[in-house]
Amino acid sequence: MTTIISADGVAKIFRQPRRFPGLSGALRSLFSRQYSDVRAVADISFAINAGEAVGYLGPNGAGKSTMIKMMTGILVPSAGSLSVLGREPHSQRMRNAAEIGVVFGQRSQLWWDLPVRDSFELHRHIYEVPESRFADNLAFLCQMLAMTDYLDRPVRQLSLGQRMRAEIAMALLHDPKILFLDEPTIGLDVVAKDAVRKFLAQLNRERGTTIILTTHDLQDIEEICPRLIMVNDGKLLFDGELPRLRASLGSRRRLRLEFGSDPGPIALSTARLVADDGAAKHFLLDDESTSILDVLTELGSGYDLKDVALHEPAIEEVIRTFYQNKPALVMEP
């Protein structure tokens, strides 16, 4: 397959002025300013092929957004080489922008007081999209993202979910080869998240658009991105598929069984008891292949079972656990 994004030893260092306390510190800073270096990205290398959907994961401050901004040409790498669509993003920023789409979940490209349609029209003129192509893309996006009802409504009147659909649509109107998404589902309700996830998965599957997604929501990765790149403290920790990561961690899924009354001690071979609250039993599923059905089958029907809840580990827990258990960098062969 064709490599569409290539990073080789990429690093980003921000230089920040040091601040000293008190009036004397302020005067000292005024006449003799000192600086400290903050490393946001450290020696990261990976290659992404055309048509892939990749989740770029990490806790707050891990360097995710910094890497996205370097790939989109907003920031210049401090070291290493970075290639997007065969060109250096920051030095050929306009050519690069013509073939990529970008959505930052907390920043809007839409004009607040204008109808959504007007923002789309402005986008068409900026990117010089032919009218026929624009009309076809708009019709497709309106259908897939259910936007027809609010195309002529001012952006300020839209709900967060509606606005995010419009943001994604706007980023796709010029048929970009790569779509960069920085936490696109942040703050969305369950229905809006589901709509966005299904659309992005279909876009990647049917149109072959390469997707690079940063998120804190592991379900985004499960439904959209077969591959994930995991970072922490600016360093690459893992590059591979989610099942491989979970298998290396022993799954870490937690299962809560709630009974009508305390059934007493319960021992299962399919799940390990980690907490006993009487009528509520908490288990750890160490095997990724173990399903709830396996556990309930072993449990049998002789219990007054009221509720079952399966909890996937938060992405912060996944990264922390992986970092503790796999100190060496693990790369996909």
NUTIGU-86621 format. One record per residue (C-alpha): residue in one letter; chain; z, x, y. Coordinates in nm, 4 decimals. Layout:
+--------+--------+----------+----------+----------+
! residu ! chaine !       zz !       xx !       yy !
+--------+--------+----------+----------+----------+
!      A !      A !        Z !        X !        Y !
...
+--------+--------+----------+----------+----------+
END
This chain:
+--------+--------+----------+----------+----------+
! residu ! chaine !       zz !       xx !       yy !
+--------+--------+----------+----------+----------+
!      M !      A !   0.0000 !   0.0000 !   0.0000 !
!      T !      A !  -0.0537 !   0.1028 !   0.3629 !
!      T !      A !   0.2465 !   0.2476 !   0.5422 !
!      I !      A !   0.2836 !   0.0563 !   0.8679 !
!      I !      A !   0.6118 !   0.2055 !   0.9952 !
!      S !      A !   0.7291 !   0.5598 !   0.9303 !
!      A !      A !   1.0526 !   0.7213 !   1.0476 !
!      D !      A !   1.1251 !   1.0878 !   0.9773 !
!      G !      A !   1.4605 !   1.2291 !   1.0844 !
!      V !      A !   1.4874 !   0.9900 !   1.3791 !
!      A !      A !   1.7933 !   1.0279 !   1.6014 !
!      K !      A !   1.9040 !   0.8755 !   1.9304 !
!      I !      A !   2.1721 !   1.0239 !   2.1530 !
!      F !      A !   2.2958 !   0.8548 !   2.4690 !
!      R !      A !   2.4478 !   1.0708 !   2.7416 !
!      Q !      A !   2.7400 !   0.8995 !   2.9117 !
!      P !      A !   2.9582 !   1.0176 !   3.2023 !
!      R !      A !   3.3194 !   1.0920 !   3.1104 !
!      R !      A !   3.5806 !   0.8925 !   3.2973 !
!      F !      A !   3.9199 !   1.0360 !   3.3931 !
!      P !      A !   4.2236 !   0.8191 !   3.4773 !
!      G !      A !   4.3800 !   0.7811 !   3.8210 !
!      L !      A !   4.2688 !   0.8699 !   4.1730 !
!      S !      A !   4.2539 !   1.2405 !   4.0937 !
!      G !      A !   4.0302 !   1.1617 !   3.7981 !
!      A !      A !   3.7987 !   0.9551 !   4.0186 !
!      L !      A !   3.7735 !   1.2405 !   4.2710 !
!      R !      A !   3.7136 !   1.4881 !   3.9903 !
!      S !      A !   3.4311 !   1.2735 !   3.8558 !
!      L !      A !   3.2817 !   1.2462 !   4.2044 !
!      F !      A !   3.2551 !   1.6203 !   4.2632 !
!      S !      A !   3.2254 !   1.7525 !   3.9099 !
!      R !      A !   3.0823 !   1.4960 !   3.6726 !
!      Q !      A !   3.1083 !   1.5682 !   3.3017 !
!      Y !      A !   2.9152 !   1.4015 !   3.0247 !
!      S !      A !   2.9669 !   1.3242 !   2.6578 !
!      D !      A !   2.7048 !   1.2538 !   2.3943 !
!      V !      A !   2.7158 !   0.9337 !   2.1873 !
!      R !      A !   2.5012 !   0.9420 !   1.8745 !
!      A !      A !   2.3706 !   0.5904 !   1.8015 !
!      V !      A !   2.1164 !   0.6893 !   1.5338 !
!      A !      A !   2.1470 !   1.0010 !   1.3196 !
!      D !      A !   1.8640 !   1.1536 !   1.1125 !
!      I !      A !   1.7201 !   0.8308 !   0.9680 !
!      S !      A !   1.4075 !   0.8366 !   0.7531 !
!      F !      A !   1.2223 !   0.5507 !   0.5831 !
!      A !      A !   0.8739 !   0.4084 !   0.5308 !
!      I !      A !   0.7770 !   0.0396 !   0.5455 !
!      N !      A !   0.4504 !  -0.0900 !   0.4029 !
!      A !      A !   0.2289 !  -0.3617 !   0.5466 !
!      G !      A !   0.3399 !  -0.7075 !   0.4357 !
!      E !      A !   0.6995 !  -0.6131 !   0.3551 !
!      A !      A !   1.0012 !  -0.8118 !   0.4746 !
!      V !      A !   1.2909 !  -0.5741 !   0.5366 !
!      G !      A !   1.6464 !  -0.6491 !   0.6414 !
!      Y !      A !   1.8020 !  -0.3811 !   0.8631 !
!      L !      A !   2.1764 !  -0.4278 !   0.8186 !
!      G !      A !   2.4993 !  -0.2867 !   0.9495 !
!      P !      A !   2.8181 !  -0.3793 !   1.1372 !
!      N !      A !   2.8388 !  -0.3953 !   1.5163 !
!      G !      A !   2.7696 !  -0.0549 !   1.6678 !
!      A !      A !   2.5857 !   0.0745 !   1.3601 !
!      G !      A !   2.2666 !   0.1481 !   1.5539 !
!      K !      A !   2.0534 !  -0.1479 !   1.4399 !
!      S !      A !   1.9368 !  -0.2659 !   1.7807 !
!      T !      A !   1.8832 !   0.0926 !   1.8952 !
!      M !      A !   1.6470 !   0.1521 !   1.6027 !
!      I !      A !   1.4607 !  -0.1720 !   1.6747 !
!      K !      A !   1.4205 !  -0.0705 !   2.0394 !
!      M !      A !   1.2794 !   0.2665 !   1.9365 !
!      M !      A !   1.0312 !   0.1030 !   1.6973 !
!      T !      A !   0.9184 !  -0.1350 !   1.9711 !
!      G !      A !   0.8811 !   0.1452 !   2.2258 !
!      I !      A !   1.1666 !   0.0412 !   2.4550 !
!      L !      A !   1.3663 !   0.3570 !   2.3812 !
!      V !      A !   1.2508 !   0.7141 !   2.3175 !
!      P !      A !   1.3920 !   0.8958 !   2.0107 !
!      S !      A !   1.6016 !   1.2025 !   2.0893 !
!      A !      A !   1.4798 !   1.3785 !   1.7738 !
!      G !      A !   1.2505 !   1.3234 !   1.4777 !
!      S !      A !   0.9196 !   1.1400 !   1.4600 !
!      L !      A !   0.8505 !   0.7672 !   1.4586 !
!      S !      A !   0.5160 !   0.6006 !   1.3909 !
!      V !      A !   0.4369 !   0.2284 !   1.4171 !
!      L !      A !   0.0841 !   0.1147 !   1.3285 !
!      G !      A !  -0.0247 !   0.4773 !   1.3367 !
!      R !      A !   0.0937 !   0.5471 !   1.6895 !
!      E !      A !   0.4011 !   0.6715 !   1.8728 !
!      P !      A !   0.5652 !   0.3531 !   2.0076 !
!      H !      A !   0.7049 !   0.4790 !   2.3390 !
!      S !      A !   0.4021 !   0.6847 !   2.4442 !
!      Q !      A !   0.1542 !   0.4064 !   2.3598 !
!      R !      A !   0.3778 !   0.1169 !   2.4455 !
!      M !      A !   0.1128 !  -0.1263 !   2.5722 !
!      R !      A !  -0.1143 !  -0.0780 !   2.2709 !
!      N !      A !   0.1870 !  -0.1077 !   2.0438 !
!      A !      A !   0.3058 !  -0.4266 !   2.2157 !
!      A !      A !  -0.0320 !  -0.5919 !   2.1610 !
!      E !      A !   0.0189 !  -0.5786 !   1.7841 !
!      I !      A !   0.3877 !  -0.6560 !   1.7493 !
!      G !      A !   0.6110 !  -0.9540 !   1.8177 !
!      V !      A !   0.9750 !  -0.9192 !   1.9187 !
!      V !      A !   1.2609 !  -1.1700 !   1.9238 !
!      F !      A !   1.6056 !  -1.0730 !   2.0466 !
!      G !      A !   1.8500 !  -1.3495 !   1.9544 !
!      Q !      A !   2.0547 !  -1.3164 !   2.2742 !
!      R !      A !   1.7667 !  -1.2601 !   2.5187 !
!      S !      A !   1.4992 !  -1.5107 !   2.6056 !
!      Q !      A !   1.1309 !  -1.4558 !   2.6832 !
!      L !      A !   1.0899 !  -1.8176 !   2.7856 !
!      W !      A !   1.0932 !  -1.9299 !   3.1499 !
!      W !      A !   1.4125 !  -2.1290 !   3.1973 !
!      D !      A !   1.2850 !  -2.4013 !   3.4321 !
!      L !      A !   0.9326 !  -2.4340 !   3.2929 !
!      P !      A !   0.8182 !  -2.6480 !   3.0007 !
!      V !      A !   0.7803 !  -2.4570 !   2.6748 !
!      R !      A !   0.4043 !  -2.5091 !   2.6853 !
!      D !      A !   0.3793 !  -2.3286 !   3.0205 !
!      S !      A !   0.5629 !  -2.0246 !   2.8844 !
!      F !      A !   0.3198 !  -2.0214 !   2.5935 !
!      E !      A !   0.0227 !  -2.0404 !   2.8313 !
!      L !      A !   0.1588 !  -1.7490 !   3.0326 !
!      H !      A !   0.1980 !  -1.5527 !   2.7089 !
!      R !      A !  -0.1660 !  -1.6291 !   2.6244 !
!      H !      A !  -0.2857 !  -1.4824 !   2.9544 !
!      I !      A !  -0.0640 !  -1.1729 !   2.9278 !
!      Y !      A !  -0.1917 !  -1.0928 !   2.5783 !
!      E !      A !  -0.5455 !  -1.2113 !   2.6543 !
!      V !      A !  -0.5521 !  -1.4405 !   2.3520 !
!      P !      A !  -0.8828 !  -1.6331 !   2.3187 !
!      E !      A !  -0.8364 !  -2.0058 !   2.3793 !
!      S !      A !  -0.9593 !  -2.1126 !   2.0351 !
!      R !      A !  -0.7323 !  -1.8652 !   1.8598 !
!      F !      A !  -0.4402 !  -1.9682 !   2.0797 !
!      A !      A !  -0.4994 !  -2.3383 !   2.0043 !
!      D !      A !  -0.5109 !  -2.2752 !   1.6283 !
!      N !      A !  -0.1947 !  -2.0644 !   1.6347 !
!      L !      A !  -0.0096 !  -2.3149 !   1.8517 !
!      A !      A !  -0.1020 !  -2.6035 !   1.6210 !
!      F !      A !   0.0134 !  -2.4055 !   1.3160 !
!      L !      A !   0.3426 !  -2.2999 !   1.4762 !
!      C !      A !   0.4182 !  -2.6480 !   1.6115 !
!      Q !      A !   0.3701 !  -2.7923 !   1.2647 !
!      M !      A !   0.5715 !  -2.5266 !   1.0810 !
!      L !      A !   0.8571 !  -2.5138 !   1.3332 !
!      A !      A !   0.8573 !  -2.8860 !   1.4263 !
!      M !      A !   0.8202 !  -2.8162 !   1.8006 !
!      T !      A !   0.5743 !  -3.0899 !   1.9021 !
!      D !      A !   0.8423 !  -3.3227 !   2.0412 !
!      Y !      A !   0.9714 !  -3.0726 !   2.2979 !
!      L !      A !   0.6651 !  -2.8692 !   2.3975 !
!      D !      A !   0.6603 !  -3.0343 !   2.7405 !
!      R !      A !   1.0352 !  -3.0187 !   2.7955 !
!      P !      A !   1.1914 !  -2.7524 !   3.0245 !
!      V !      A !   1.3513 !  -2.4697 !   2.8308 !
!      R !      A !   1.6910 !  -2.5350 !   2.9952 !
!      Q !      A !   1.7004 !  -2.8765 !   2.8253 !
!      L !      A !   1.6540 !  -2.7395 !   2.4731 !
!      S !      A !   1.9256 !  -2.6915 !   2.2170 !
!      L !      A !   1.9870 !  -2.3367 !   2.0920 !
!      G !      A !   1.8039 !  -2.4117 !   1.7678 !
!      Q !      A !   1.5023 !  -2.5540 !   1.9503 !
!      R !      A !   1.4913 !  -2.2607 !   2.1885 !
!      M !      A !   1.5074 !  -2.0091 !   1.9037 !
!      R !      A !   1.2137 !  -2.1792 !   1.7298 !
!      A !      A !   1.0192 !  -2.1576 !   2.0542 !
!      E !      A !   1.1117 !  -1.7895 !   2.0920 !
!      I !      A !   0.9804 !  -1.7109 !   1.7438 !
!      A !      A !   0.6651 !  -1.9124 !   1.8052 !
!      M !      A !   0.6009 !  -1.7299 !   2.1340 !
!      A !      A !   0.6318 !  -1.3938 !   1.9587 !
!      L !      A !   0.3660 !  -1.5008 !   1.7063 !
!      L !      A !   0.1043 !  -1.6586 !   1.9326 !
!      H !      A !  -0.1016 !  -1.3381 !   1.9528 !
!      D !      A !  -0.1046 !  -1.2792 !   1.5721 !
!      P !      A !   0.1136 !  -0.9671 !   1.5632 !
!      K !      A !   0.0989 !  -0.7470 !   1.2557 !
!      I !      A !   0.4743 !  -0.6813 !   1.2742 !
!      L !      A !   0.7507 !  -0.9203 !   1.3770 !
!      F !      A !   1.0800 !  -0.7619 !   1.4870 !
!      L !      A !   1.3765 !  -0.9995 !   1.4822 !
!      D !      A !   1.7151 !  -0.8945 !   1.6182 !
!      E !      A !   1.9718 !  -1.1507 !   1.4928 !
!      P !      A !   1.7440 !  -1.4547 !   1.5342 !
!      T !      A !   1.9879 !  -1.6988 !   1.3675 !
!      I !      A !   2.2969 !  -1.6030 !   1.5694 !
!      G !      A !   2.4799 !  -1.9133 !   1.6903 !
!      L !      A !   2.2478 !  -2.1571 !   1.5108 !
!      D !      A !   2.3758 !  -2.4512 !   1.3085 !
!      V !      A !   2.3052 !  -2.4859 !   0.9372 !
!      V !      A !   1.9951 !  -2.7040 !   0.9809 !
!      A !      A !   1.8369 !  -2.4749 !   1.2413 !
!      K !      A !   1.9106 !  -2.1639 !   1.0335 !
!      D !      A !   1.7499 !  -2.3202 !   0.7290 !
!      A !      A !   1.4351 !  -2.4122 !   0.9245 !
!      V !      A !   1.4004 !  -2.0606 !   1.0687 !
!      R !      A !   1.4583 !  -1.8927 !   0.7316 !
!      K !      A !   1.2037 !  -2.1070 !   0.5486 !
!      F !      A !   0.9422 !  -2.0501 !   0.8169 !
!      L !      A !   0.9869 !  -1.6713 !   0.8215 !
!      A !      A !   0.9707 !  -1.6495 !   0.4421 !
!      Q !      A !   0.6516 !  -1.8563 !   0.4412 !
!      L !      A !   0.5010 !  -1.6520 !   0.7257 !
!      N !      A !   0.5556 !  -1.3311 !   0.5331 !
!      R !      A !   0.4355 !  -1.4779 !   0.2045 !
!      E !      A !   0.1228 !  -1.6592 !   0.3244 !
!      R !      A !   0.0079 !  -1.4590 !   0.6283 !
!      G !      A !   0.1329 !  -1.1171 !   0.5216 !
!      T !      A !   0.3136 !  -1.0549 !   0.8505 !
!      T !      A !   0.5486 !  -0.7575 !   0.8213 !
!      I !      A !   0.9029 !  -0.8623 !   0.9146 !
!      I !      A !   1.1863 !  -0.6341 !   1.0259 !
!      L !      A !   1.5081 !  -0.8339 !   1.0553 !
!      T !      A !   1.8522 !  -0.7321 !   1.1760 !
!      T !      A !   2.1284 !  -0.9775 !   1.0990 !
!      H !      A !   2.4941 !  -1.0216 !   1.0102 !
!      D !      A !   2.4124 !  -1.3171 !   0.7863 !
!      L !      A !   2.3565 !  -1.2074 !   0.4271 !
!      Q !      A !   2.1848 !  -1.5373 !   0.3474 !
!      D !      A !   1.9066 !  -1.4420 !   0.5913 !
!      I !      A !   1.8392 !  -1.1398 !   0.3738 !
!      E !      A !   1.8549 !  -1.3336 !   0.0473 !
!      E !      A !   1.6002 !  -1.5905 !   0.1639 !
!      I !      A !   1.3662 !  -1.3709 !   0.3694 !
!      C !      A !   1.3933 !  -1.0021 !   0.2817 !
!      P !      A !   1.3602 !  -0.8609 !  -0.0725 !
!      R !      A !   1.4375 !  -0.5136 !   0.0623 !
!      L !      A !   1.7226 !  -0.4004 !   0.2831 !
!      I !      A !   1.8020 !  -0.0857 !   0.4763 !
!      M !      A !   2.1732 !  -0.0435 !   0.5340 !
!      V !      A !   2.3224 !   0.1716 !   0.8096 !
!      N !      A !   2.6679 !   0.2525 !   0.9434 !
!      D !      A !   2.7724 !   0.4839 !   1.2282 !
!      G !      A !   2.4038 !   0.5475 !   1.2899 !
!      K !      A !   2.3509 !   0.6881 !   0.9386 !
!      L !      A !   2.1372 !   0.5553 !   0.6560 !
!      L !      A !   2.3499 !   0.4443 !   0.3603 !
!      F !      A !   2.1122 !   0.2509 !   0.1378 !
!      D !      A !   1.7438 !   0.1655 !   0.1064 !
!      G !      A !   1.6521 !  -0.0717 !  -0.1735 !
!      E !      A !   1.6790 !  -0.4275 !  -0.3022 !
!      L !      A !   1.9869 !  -0.6485 !  -0.2677 !
!      P !      A !   2.0436 !  -0.7006 !  -0.6440 !
!      R !      A !   2.0549 !  -0.3225 !  -0.6870 !
!      L !      A !   2.3140 !  -0.2924 !  -0.4124 !
!      R !      A !   2.5301 !  -0.5693 !  -0.5562 !
!      A !      A !   2.5031 !  -0.4212 !  -0.9040 !
!      S !      A !   2.6239 !  -0.0868 !  -0.7709 !
!      L !      A !   2.9250 !  -0.2614 !  -0.6163 !
!      G !      A !   3.0101 !  -0.4744 !  -0.9178 !
!      S !      A !   2.8982 !  -0.7940 !  -0.7410 !
!      R !      A !   3.2218 !  -0.8647 !  -0.5430 !
!      R !      A !   3.1585 !  -1.2411 !  -0.5455 !
!      R !      A !   3.4728 !  -1.4538 !  -0.5300 !
!      L !      A !   3.5139 !  -1.7858 !  -0.7063 !
!      R !      A !   3.7796 !  -2.0444 !  -0.6182 !
!      L !      A !   3.8686 !  -2.3137 !  -0.8706 !
!      E !      A !   4.0900 !  -2.5971 !  -0.7466 !
!      F !      A !   4.2655 !  -2.8236 !  -0.9980 !
!      G !      A !   4.4464 !  -3.1561 !  -0.9610 !
!      S !      A !   4.7662 !  -2.9816 !  -1.0704 !
!      D !      A !   4.8669 !  -2.6328 !  -1.1770 !
!      P !      A !   4.7079 !  -2.5757 !  -1.5214 !
!      G !      A !   4.9111 !  -2.2616 !  -1.5806 !
!      P !      A !   4.7662 !  -1.9158 !  -1.6552 !
!      I !      A !   4.3899 !  -1.9054 !  -1.7130 !
!      A !      A !   4.2166 !  -1.6029 !  -1.8679 !
!      L !      A !   3.8366 !  -1.5831 !  -1.8666 !
!      S !      A !   3.5970 !  -1.3176 !  -1.9910 !
!      T !      A !   3.3324 !  -1.4183 !  -1.7348 !
!      A !      A !   3.5629 !  -1.3876 !  -1.4303 !
!      R !      A !   3.8682 !  -1.1821 !  -1.3399 !
!      L !      A !   4.1729 !  -1.3588 !  -1.1955 !
!      V !      A !   4.2788 !  -1.1912 !  -0.8691 !
!      A !      A !   4.5082 !  -1.4541 !  -0.7131 !
!      D !      A !   4.7016 !  -1.7505 !  -0.8492 !
!      D !      A !   4.8127 !  -2.0173 !  -0.5993 !
!      G !      A !   4.9172 !  -2.2714 !  -0.8587 !
!      A !      A !   4.6565 !  -2.5454 !  -0.8422 !
!      A !      A !   4.4064 !  -2.2988 !  -0.6902 !
!      K !      A !   4.2869 !  -1.9986 !  -0.8911 !
!      H !      A !   4.0869 !  -1.7166 !  -0.7331 !
!      F !      A !   3.8521 !  -1.5081 !  -0.9487 !
!      L !      A !   3.6280 !  -1.2086 !  -0.8944 !
!      L !      A !   3.2829 !  -1.2075 !  -1.0573 !
!      D !      A !   3.2228 !  -0.8438 !  -1.1473 !
!      D !      A !   2.8846 !  -0.9041 !  -1.3074 !
!      E !      A !   2.5944 !  -0.9988 !  -1.0781 !
!      S !      A !   2.4280 !  -1.1914 !  -1.3631 !
!      T !      A !   2.7296 !  -1.4196 !  -1.4138 !
!      S !      A !   2.6739 !  -1.7713 !  -1.2769 !
!      I !      A !   2.9135 !  -2.0531 !  -1.1945 !
!      L !      A !   2.7746 !  -2.2373 !  -1.4981 !
!      D !      A !   2.8802 !  -1.9474 !  -1.7215 !
!      V !      A !   3.2351 !  -1.9674 !  -1.5866 !
!      L !      A !   3.2599 !  -2.3461 !  -1.6144 !
!      T !      A !   3.1167 !  -2.3392 !  -1.9662 !
!      E !      A !   3.3843 !  -2.0938 !  -2.0761 !
!      L !      A !   3.6535 !  -2.2907 !  -1.8927 !
!      G !      A !   3.5646 !  -2.6072 !  -2.0834 !
!      S !      A !   3.6432 !  -2.9691 !  -2.0046 !
!      G !      A !   4.0136 !  -2.9711 !  -2.0779 !
!      Y !      A !   4.1147 !  -2.9187 !  -1.7137 !
!      D !      A !   4.1465 !  -3.1524 !  -1.4152 !
!      L !      A !   3.9001 !  -2.9534 !  -1.2037 !
!      K !      A !   3.8642 !  -3.0922 !  -0.8487 !
!      D !      A !   3.6571 !  -2.8354 !  -0.6586 !
!      V !      A !   3.4558 !  -2.5153 !  -0.7061 !
!      A !      A !   3.3679 !  -2.2709 !  -0.4268 !
!      L !      A !   3.1695 !  -1.9482 !  -0.4530 !
!      H !      A !   3.2047 !  -1.6991 !  -0.1670 !
!      E !      A !   2.9543 !  -1.4192 !  -0.1122 !
!      P !      A !   3.0950 !  -1.1061 !   0.0534 !
!      A !      A !   3.0403 !  -1.0757 !   0.4273 !
!      I !      A !   2.7900 !  -0.8082 !   0.5244 !
!      E !      A !   3.0710 !  -0.6027 !   0.6800 !
!      E !      A !   3.2512 !  -0.6042 !   0.3444 !
!      V !      A !   2.9346 !  -0.5060 !   0.1590 !
!      I !      A !   2.8748 !  -0.2105 !   0.3893 !
!      R !      A !   3.2382 !  -0.1033 !   0.3856 !
!      T !      A !   3.2617 !  -0.1250 !   0.0069 !
!      F !      A !   2.9359 !   0.0609 !  -0.0409 !
!      Y !      A !   3.0419 !   0.3334 !   0.2006 !
!      Q !      A !   3.3738 !   0.3785 !   0.0189 !
!      N !      A !   3.2166 !   0.3900 !  -0.3270 !
!      K !      A !   2.8901 !   0.5692 !  -0.2488 !
!      P !      A !   2.9526 !   0.8473 !   0.0033 !
!      A !      A !   2.6204 !   1.0153 !  -0.0767 !
!      L !      A !   2.3044 !   0.8621 !   0.0618 !
!      V !      A !   2.1229 !   0.6487 !  -0.1941 !
!      M !      A !   1.7502 !   0.6167 !  -0.1485 !
!      E !      A !   1.4997 !   0.4040 !  -0.3350 !
!      P !      A !   1.2874 !   0.6316 !  -0.5577 !
+--------+--------+----------+----------+----------+
END
